[in-house]
Structure formats: structure tokens, C-alpha cells
Amino acid sequence: MTEQPYTSDDLTAEAARQYAALAEDPDFMGVGEMMQDSAVTSLAPQHTAEDIDGQSNDADGVTWRQLLPFEADASEAYDLAQNRVYDLIRGAADVSAWAVQLGADQLQPEDHTLTVGGDGRPLVRLHCAFAPEVDDAARAAFMNGLGQLVAECL
């Protein structure tokens, strides 16, 4: 069998390029359509879908469509939310190479981050990723230890 004319790094770079291209110019209408039946995160723990419009819903919590129905004045509010989501996607940092490499290394991003702030805004934010076998307690211990170490250095 002949050796491949490319390296695994070439594949990772191409995957990162394509991943970045997907977010570079998102389909505006697609953003709105994807939002419709998606749960509004802040409302999921406190409310059910029936609390807002009296209808049951299969989604976990209240969807954007239920929170900001298309009828009447709420359509304008939905459009504003859609525009803000679209702008957030377009303004997101390009972490495509990092994300693809995490997947290639089979690492899992940690939900918690370490943020060093100044003047009311973050100056540094550290995101960590762990191997699947690193349990939650070890992840928390690492993040706490890292936070203490950073605090001592400041």
C-alpha cells in the first residue's frame, strides 16, 4: 500500500478551515429557523412551556417561538433576538483549529472557565479540555488549583 500524500496535520488543518467557514457567513434565515424550537436557556429550569402560552411542548422548557411569538408586536422582538444571535455568531472568535484538535485528541471541553478580569471586563479567559477518563472531581480540583495559582501570581 502506498503512503498517503498528506499528513494527519493536513487533515486537521482542512477540517479547521471548513469548520471556520461554516461560522464565517451563517445563513441569516437559518439562524432564525434554528432558534424557533430551541429552548431559551435561562427559562428552562424555572418554567415549562405551558407556563408561557398554555400549550405543551416537547422541548425542554420555553422555546424562542413561544417566548416571542411571530404574531403582533412580538415578531419585532423575535427579529431583534435573531439579529443579535446572528451578530454573535459572526463576531465569535475563530477557535475552529482548537475545536477540531480537541476532537482529534478526544478531549472534552470543560464548561467552567478561569477568567481574569480588569476594569469590568475579562482580560484573560482560560478554557480547558480534559480526557474523558478525568472525572468531575479531578476536573474541579484542577480548575480550582489553577485559579489559586493564577491569583497568587497577580
RODO-2510 file (C-alpha; in nm, 4 decimals, decimal comma):
residues 154
     n   res          X          Y          Z
     1     m     0,0000     0,0000     0,0000
     2     t     0,1289     0,3443    -0,0878
     3     e     0,1832     0,6067     0,1737
     4     q    -0,0740     0,8888     0,1802
     5     p     0,0461     1,2106     0,0156
     6     y    -0,0845     1,4115     0,3126
     7     t    -0,0348     1,4130     0,6878
     8     s    -0,2831     1,3966     0,9727
     9     d    -0,1955     1,7627     1,0344
    10     d    -0,3127     1,8387     0,6786
    11     l    -0,6455     1,6726     0,7548
    12     t    -0,6800     1,8643     1,0825
    13     a    -0,5994     2,1937     0,9084
    14     e    -0,8588     2,1261     0,6364
    15     a    -1,1210     2,0308     0,8949
    16     a    -1,0480     2,3515     1,0868
    17     r    -1,0722     2,5570     0,7660
    18     q    -1,4111     2,4083     0,6813
    19     y    -1,5360     2,4381     1,0402
    20     a    -1,4432     2,8080     1,0401
    21     a    -1,6101     2,8603     0,7025
    22     l    -1,9392     2,7274     0,8400
    23     a    -1,9492     3,0040     1,1015
    24     e    -1,7919     3,2763     0,8881
    25     d    -2,1071     3,3604     0,6946
    26     p    -2,4052     3,1960     0,8642
    27     d    -2,7372     3,1825     0,6849
    28     f    -2,9431     3,4568     0,8493
    29     m    -3,2780     3,2863     0,7847
    30     g    -3,1333     2,9562     0,9049
    31     v    -3,0373     3,1210     1,2345
    32     g    -3,3990     3,2238     1,2921
    33     e    -3,5333     2,8832     1,1910
    34     m    -3,2920     2,7032     1,4221
    35     m    -3,3932     2,9286     1,7127
    36     q    -3,7675     2,8667     1,6816
    37     d    -3,7935     2,5330     1,8600
    38     s    -3,4811     2,5705     2,0707
    39     a    -3,5252     2,6178     2,4465
    40     v    -3,4384     2,9554     2,5992
    41     t    -3,1662     2,8519     2,8424
    42     s    -3,2468     3,0935     3,1238
    43     l    -3,6105     2,9856     3,1308
    44     a    -3,5614     2,6091     3,1142
    45     p    -3,5001     2,5462     3,4868
    46     q    -3,7697     2,7803     3,6187
    47     h    -4,0578     2,7391     3,3764
    48     t    -4,2213     2,4887     3,1472
    49     a    -4,3501     2,5681     2,8022
    50     e    -4,7083     2,5568     2,9312
    51     d    -4,6308     2,8390     3,1750
    52     i    -4,5901     3,0841     2,8863
    53     d    -4,8578     3,0035     2,6295
    54     g    -5,0698     2,7244     2,7779
    55     q    -4,9520     2,4748     2,5161
    56     s    -4,7356     2,1743     2,5821
    57     n    -4,4055     2,1392     2,4028
    58     d    -4,1583     1,8558     2,3525
    59     a    -3,8587     2,0877     2,4041
    60     d    -3,7020     2,1251     2,7466
    61     g    -3,8532     2,4492     2,8668
    62     v    -3,9777     2,7518     2,6782
    63     t    -3,8826     2,7869     2,3123
    64     w    -3,7963     3,1140     2,1407
    65     r    -4,1124     3,0827     1,9301
    66     q    -4,3231     3,0601     2,2477
    67     l    -4,1381     3,3397     2,4258
    68     l    -4,1535     3,5753     2,1267
    69     p    -4,4466     3,4628     1,9069
    70     f    -4,4499     3,5806     1,5475
    71     e    -4,7909     3,7457     1,5810
    72     a    -4,8370     4,1136     1,6585
    73     d    -4,5554     4,3166     1,8123
    74     a    -4,3611     4,0148     1,9350
    75     s    -4,2448     3,9460     1,5789
    76     e    -4,0296     4,2570     1,6021
    77     a    -3,8842     4,1298     1,9312
    78     y    -3,8088     3,7913     1,7702
    79     d    -3,6373     3,9634     1,4769
    80     l    -3,4252     4,1649     1,7201
    81     a    -3,3230     3,8486     1,9086
    82     q    -3,2452     3,6737     1,5782
    83     n    -3,0289     3,9675     1,4688
    84     r    -2,8378     3,9634     1,7959
    85     v    -2,7759     3,5872     1,7730
    86     y    -2,6600     3,6305     1,4124
    87     d    -2,4217     3,9099     1,5155
    88     l    -2,2830     3,6970     1,7994
    89     i    -2,2126     3,4120     1,5576
    90     r    -2,0426     3,6436     1,3089
    91     g    -1,8370     3,8099     1,5834
    92     a    -1,7314     3,4855     1,7519
    93     a    -1,3609     3,4172     1,7847
    94     d    -1,2266     3,1673     1,5340
    95     v    -1,1448     2,8712     1,7565
    96     s    -1,2007     2,6212     1,4771
    97     a    -0,8453     2,4829     1,4796
    98     w    -0,8613     2,4432     1,8577
    99     a    -1,2023     2,2747     1,8429
   100     v    -1,1003     2,0321     1,5700
   101     q    -0,7758     1,9451     1,7510
   102     l    -0,9697     1,8800     2,0740
   103     g    -1,1864     1,6333     1,8860
   104     a    -0,8845     1,4720     1,7207
   105     d    -0,7254     1,4306     2,0648
   106     q    -1,0587     1,3075     2,2071
   107     l    -1,0582     1,5798     2,4716
   108     q    -1,3760     1,7203     2,6234
   109     p    -1,4070     2,0951     2,6823
   110     e    -1,4739     2,1885     3,0425
   111     d    -1,7842     2,4017     3,0977
   112     h    -1,6150     2,6109     3,3646
   113     t    -1,3567     2,8668     3,2660
   114     l    -1,0999     3,0698     3,4528
   115     t    -1,1421     3,4408     3,3901
   116     v    -0,9063     3,7160     3,4988
   117     g    -1,0802     4,0497     3,4883
   118     g    -0,9870     4,4113     3,4922
   119     d    -1,1867     4,7309     3,4615
   120     g    -1,5148     4,5393     3,4479
   121     r    -1,4236     4,3155     3,1540
   122     p    -1,2240     3,9970     3,1062
   123     l    -0,8549     4,0413     3,0305
   124     v    -0,7796     3,6698     3,0051
   125     r    -1,0104     3,3716     2,9852
   126     l    -0,8722     3,0202     3,0017
   127     h    -1,0698     2,7322     2,8585
   128     c    -0,9566     2,3806     2,9447
   129     a    -1,0286     2,0413     2,7974
   130     f    -0,9805     1,7027     2,9600
   131     a    -0,9517     1,3411     2,8590
   132     p    -1,2821     1,1553     2,9123
   133     e    -1,1336     0,9459     3,1923
   134     v    -1,0670     1,2561     3,4056
   135     d    -1,3656     1,2615     3,6396
   136     d    -1,5609     1,5671     3,7507
   137     a    -1,3862     1,5873     4,0897
   138     a    -1,0411     1,5860     3,9287
   139     r    -1,1504     1,8475     3,6755
   140     a    -1,2859     2,0709     3,9525
   141     a    -0,9678     2,0238     4,1562
   142     f    -0,7537     2,1184     3,8572
   143     m    -0,9606     2,4283     3,7791
   144     n    -0,9583     2,5376     4,1463
   145     g    -0,5849     2,4811     4,1731
   146     l    -0,5213     2,6697     3,8517
   147     g    -0,7356     2,9570     3,9786
   148     q    -0,5410     2,9735     4,3042
   149     l    -0,2102     2,9629     4,1203
   150     v    -0,3116     3,2452     3,8884
   151     a    -0,4412     3,4519     4,1826
   152     e    -0,1072     3,4116     4,3636
   153     c     0,0815     3,5333     4,0564
   154     l    -0,1221     3,8521     4,0175
***
